[in-house]
Amino acid sequence: MEEKVKNLCAPIPAGLHARVREEQEASGRTLGQYMAWLIQTFYENQVKEENIMIMDKRTVAFQVPGEQAIPIYDSLYDYRDKLKHVLVRHEQGATHAAQGYARVSGKVGVTLVTSGPGATNTITGIADALMDSTPMVVIAGQVPSPLLGTDAFQEVDVIGITQPITKWAYQIRKPEEIAWAVSRAFYIASTGRPGPVVLDLAKDAQVGFVEYEYKKVDYIRSYQPEPDINQDRIKAAAALINKAEKPFCLVGQGVLLGGAEE
């Protein structure tokens, strides 16, 4: 166990802070200007080629551990070759980090938190992801299903809180539902207009046993990611633009998401 902790908690290289300060002073930039330059350089030379997290090809999840999510954390070490765990200091920071990862990499951002305050701390990031059309899946631990509705320790109605600010919010109470819900969560978050999805995972479902079978989801009957286009409205909008003497276009991220930059 001690060796595992050493691998997961690698220290910052000795002298790194001093070296950064020396390079900053030699560049003639203020510390803020130097950090901005470093970020820009990293983006131009690294992120555009592959994805964020210094070219790491593993799935990245931003997380804060807690009691009701401990069974998931216990399993992370066995999948370290496929999943990169990023420990943050606050759940809101985890959601914003997942947003940034999704925006830069084009992948779905993932956040894992515990129940109660852990889940409620993600609300700002979830709402922001909905407004900015950022694909993100937030997995929140929850008290065991027999305790739901009993005002148990750190029990919060996560679904009731997040439904207005997500594309889909679902509470998993049985282990048989996990694969079904997770596959739909990533499909809904990443298709159509991207956005956040919340999965509220009861602790007894986390520790249950089930025969796992992966089934890719590419269709949900009640979900229409690409609505029908109203040609009449498009023609009407085009006519207004053509008649305008000084047309002004306010272009947002939807153009980038739709691949319509040209």
Secondary structure, 3 states (H helix, E strand, C coil): CHHHHHHHCCCCCCCHHHHHHHHHHHHCCCHHHHHHHHHHHHHHHHHCCCCHHHHCCCEEEEECCCHHHHHHHHHHHHHCCCEEEEECCCHHHHHHHHHHHHHHHCCCEEEEECCCHHHHCCHHHHHHHHHCCCCEEEEEEECCHHHCCCCCCCCCCHHHHHHHHCCEEEEECCHHHHHHHHHHHHHHHHCCCCCEEEEEEEHHHHCCCCCCCCCCCCCCCCCCCCCCCCHHHHHHHHHHHHHCCCCCCCCCHHHHHCCCCC
